[in-house]
C-alpha cells in the first residue's frame, strides 16, 4: 500500500507516509486524512479467513493496511477478550 499523496513510500499513519504525514501535521492538515480503525473481532475474523486461503502473515497485514505487529496485537487482544466473555 502506498501513500494517499501518491508517493511510493510505505505508510506510517492515516494512510500517509512519514514525510507526507509530517508535512500535513506541521500545517494542521493531517486531520483531513481519516484515521483507519478496525473492530477487534473483524481483524481476527479477517486474519483467520485469509490465513485459511493461504495468505502469509505479512500479506494479511498489508491487506488490512496495518503493520504485522499491529495486526498480531489486535488478534491477541481479540482472542483474550473472546475468552473472557461469559457464555450465555
C-alpha positions, 0 to 999 in steps of 0.5 A: 500500500502506498501513500494517499499523496501518491508517493511510493513510500510505505505508510506510517499513519492515516494512510500517509507516509512519514514525510507526507504525514509530517508535512500535513501535521506541521500545517494542521492538515493531517486531520483531513486524512481519516484515521483507519480503525478496525473492530477487534473481532473483524481483524481476527475474523479477517486474519483467520479467513485469509490465513485459511486461503493461504495468505502469509502473515505479512500479506494479511497485514498489508491487506488490512493496511496495518503493520504485522505487529499491529495486526498480531496485537489486535488478534491477541487482544481479540482472542483474550477478550473472546475468552473472557466473555461469559457464555450465555 
